[in-house]
Amino acid sequence: MTTEELSPDFPEYDSQTAEVWDTLAGWWDDKIGDGNEFQDYLIEPATERLLALKPDEMVLDIACGAGRFARRIAVLGARIVAIDHSEMFIRQARERYTKNAERITYRVLSAIDPEALLSLGEKRFDAAVCTMALMDMSSIEPLISTLPKLLKNGGRFVFSVLHPAFNSGATRLVAEEFDTGDKLVFRAGVTVTDYAEPFHHMGVGIPGQPMPQHYFHRPISLLFNTCFKQGFVLDGIEEPTFPDDVELKSGMPLSFGNMRAIPPVLVARMVLK
Ligand SMILES: C[S@@+](CC[C@H](N)C(=O)[O-])C[C@H]1O[C@@H](n2cnc3c(N)ncnc32)[C@H](O)[C@@H]1O
């Protein structure tokens, strides 16, 4: 099947995901609101490089969660409207301190509601950013088709997702140990059993989380083609891996820290033609 024939959207789940995130918000923010190794080494540096902010730019932070990334870029000099469909996450975000609080406006708003998105202001934003959330969104076409109206001409859209090829609901982390004749070698990697078509699954983003969340797998071509159809061009991409010289706290044998040649996330910059 070609990407042309596939839909990136799962409208049957549109009304189900906010409730899960409301339940997870407090736990999630306690756990990773002050950062974790994925955010610190992979997601945030790559996103900031691709965003390449200029002082005082107006940024839309889509699915902002408890606002960690919004607070980071407020410190870098951006002005931000940060939206999330979870009231509880927005409450968490408002309660967190930042010295540039006046630069951030938080709104409870679903990114799959084009009318609500347009109420934020047409041609208002220099850039839009969506960190680690498109794979949590049941439908992405409503957002991506509205972004050209929200962004100024030439505006950019930077997003990060779990890597659809190496880190989805159809990948398994595997390890093997073998004897080369003079030493024992331990090697970890990934097996993939499903990729080419979109699928929904429930999963656990952070070990121990109180309930599973919805995930929506989309192959890279579908993700990018959804943007291309709306007039975006791909203008930057990173597949960050953990640096060789960094010792990670997690230390589990089956973790991406032990697979430093495999990128667990993909970060892309789309620009309006
Ligand atoms: C894994 S969290 C990421 C949060 C934040 N961007 C970060 O990087 O920490 C996914 C977020 O997507 C939000 N989300 C999912 N579907 C959404 C939708 N339709 N509209 C707005 N937010 C949504 C969830 O409420 C949650 O805050």
The ligand as an SDF file (V2000), in Angstrom:
LIG
                    3D

 27 29  0  0  0  0  0  0  0  0999 V2000
    4.5110   12.6410   26.0030 C   0  0  0  0  0  0  0  0  0  0  0  0
    3.6270   14.0900   26.4200 S   0  0  0  0  0  0  0  0  0  0  0  0
    4.7670   15.3360   25.8480 C   0  0  0  0  0  0  0  0  0  0  0  0
    4.5670   16.6450   26.5350 C   0  0  0  0  0  0  0  0  0  0  0  0
    5.5950   17.7350   26.2090 C   0  0  0  0  0  0  0  0  0  0  0  0
    5.5090   18.2030   24.8490 N   0  0  0  0  0  0  0  0  0  0  0  0
    6.9910   17.2510   26.5290 C   0  0  0  0  0  0  0  0  0  0  0  0
    7.8010   17.1090   25.6120 O   0  0  0  0  0  0  0  0  0  0  0  0
    7.2780   17.0160   27.7100 O   0  0  0  0  0  0  0  0  0  0  0  0
    2.3460   14.1280   25.1930 C   0  0  0  0  0  0  0  0  0  0  0  0
    1.3990   15.3000   25.3510 C   0  0  0  0  0  0  0  0  0  0  0  0
    0.5200   15.3440   24.2260 O   0  0  0  0  0  0  0  0  0  0  0  0
   -0.6930   15.8930   24.6890 C   0  0  0  0  0  0  0  0  0  0  0  0
   -1.7100   15.6500   23.6640 N   0  0  0  0  0  0  0  0  0  0  0  0
   -2.0700   14.4730   23.0980 C   0  0  0  0  0  0  0  0  0  0  0  0
   -3.0670   14.6600   22.2180 N   0  0  0  0  0  0  0  0  0  0  0  0
   -3.3310   16.0030   22.1990 C   0  0  0  0  0  0  0  0  0  0  0  0
   -4.2550   16.8240   21.4920 C   0  0  0  0  0  0  0  0  0  0  0  0
   -5.1240   16.3130   20.6360 N   0  0  0  0  0  0  0  0  0  0  0  0
   -4.2410   18.1600   21.7160 N   0  0  0  0  0  0  0  0  0  0  0  0
   -3.3670   18.6950   22.6190 C   0  0  0  0  0  0  0  0  0  0  0  0
   -2.4940   17.9720   23.3230 N   0  0  0  0  0  0  0  0  0  0  0  0
   -2.4700   16.6350   23.1200 C   0  0  0  0  0  0  0  0  0  0  0  0
   -0.8960   15.1760   26.0190 C   0  0  0  0  0  0  0  0  0  0  0  0
   -1.8720   15.7620   26.8410 O   0  0  0  0  0  0  0  0  0  0  0  0
    0.5080   15.2520   26.5960 C   0  0  0  0  0  0  0  0  0  0  0  0
    0.6950   16.4390   27.3140 O   0  0  0  0  0  0  0  0  0  0  0  0
  1  2  1  0
  2  3  1  0
  2 10  1  0
  3  4  1  0
  4  5  1  0
  5  6  1  0
  5  7  1  0
  7  8  2  0
  7  9  1  0
 10 11  1  0
 11 12  1  0
 11 26  1  0
 12 13  1  0
 13 14  1  0
 13 24  1  0
 14 15  1  0
 14 23  1  0
 15 16  2  0
 16 17  1  0
 17 18  1  0
 17 23  2  0
 18 19  1  0
 18 20  2  0
 20 21  1  0
 21 22  2  0
 22 23  1  0
 24 25  1  0
 24 26  1  0
 26 27  1  0
M  CHG  2   2   1   9  -1
M  END
$$$$
